[in-house]
Amino acid sequence: MSTINFKISDAELEVMRILWREKLAVSFSDIRTELRDKMGWEKSTIATLLRRLQKKGAITVQEKEIHYYMPKITKEDYIMFKKKSLIDKLYDGSTKNFVAALCQNGELTEADIDELKMYFRMGDESK
């Protein structure tokens, strides 16, 4: 697992979602087409986002006849980083307090809780 020590903005995350989904190098043209259609962003905006992500070390660029971009971090690693960051920030690092807050506020239904209990029981059996 790579260590992530930078933040990805919501706009940059839109670019990362494309790269994570494709799993292969993606051309600037393909990224531009999707984000233009989905977000209405101009070429310069997308180029800026790609430069920022490259500077942060989140993506690499393969320079051939055109530029191709690939993620340097996995989606799973980024999710783990964001989860830890959120729990540290809002719940003083306590996952228990985070889950308790979800249960207390009705965010988790009884069915959700039963499903989680089953999930954890299955995890205990594999040890």
N, C-alpha and C positions, 0 to 999 in steps of 0.2 A: 504494500500500500504506500503510495507516495504521500509526502507531507505537504499539505496545502497551507500556505501562510499568506494568502491574499484574498481579496474579495472580488467577486464577479458581480457586476451590476445586473439589473433585470434585463437591460438591453443586450448586454454581452451574453447573458444566459440564453437568449433566443438564438444566438449564433451557435453556442455550445450544443444546444438541443439538436440542431441540424447535424453537426459533426458527430455527436454520439449516436444518433439514429442511423447514419449512413455507414459507419464503421470502416469506411475507406476514405482516402483523400478526396476532398470535395473542391471543385473549382470555384473560383471567385464568382464566375458567371452563374453557377447553380445556386450559390448562397444568395447572390444578389436577386435573382429571379424570385426565389421563395420569399425572401424578406420584403421585397418590393410589393409582391402580391398580398402577403399576410399582414405586413406592418405599414406599408406605404412609405418605406424608407428609401432615400436617394442613395446613389452609388457612393457619394462621399461619406455619408453616415456609416454605411456598412464597412467601407475601407478603414475608417477611424476605429470602429469596434474591433476589427481584425488586428489592427496594429496594437491596440491596447492589450488584447488577449495574448498576442505574441510577446509583447514587452513584459507581461506578467508571468510568462512561462506556461500559460495554459494551453497554447497551441504551437504547432510547428508549421512552417511553410516549406513546401517543396517547389522550387523554382525550375520549371521546365519552360516550354514555350508560353505557358500561362501559369499562374500561381495556383497551387493546390494546398488546402489546409487540412490538418489533422489535429485531433485533441492530444495533448500530452498528459492529461489527467482523465481518469475514468469518471463516469457519471456517479458510480457508487462511492468513490473517494470524495467527490464533491458533496454528495448528499450527507455522508458521514461528517464532513467538516461543518456543513451548515447546521446539522442536527446538534453537534457538540457546541457550536457557537451559540445557537439559540438557547439551549439548556443552560449553558454557562451564564449567558447574559440575563435570562429571565428567571431562572430557578436556582441560581448559585451553584450550578453544576450537578444538581440533584435530579436524576432521571425519575426517581420515585415521586418527587414533588410535581414533576411535569405530568406524569401519568395520573397522579391524584387530581390534578387540576382538570384534566380531560374528563375524568369520571365525575367530579363534583359539578361541573358545568353542563353535564348532559351531552357532552361531545361524543361519548361512547355509549352505545345502546347496550342493553343486557345481552343481546346477541353478539355484539362486538366483544364484550367482556368474556362470554363463554368461549368464543372462538380463540381469543388470546390465551385463555386457560388451557385449552386443548393444544394449542401451539406449544406452550411451555411444557406441558406434560410430555408431548412427543419429543421435545428437545432433551428432557431428562432421561428418556429411555435410550437415547443414542449414546449416552455417556458411559 
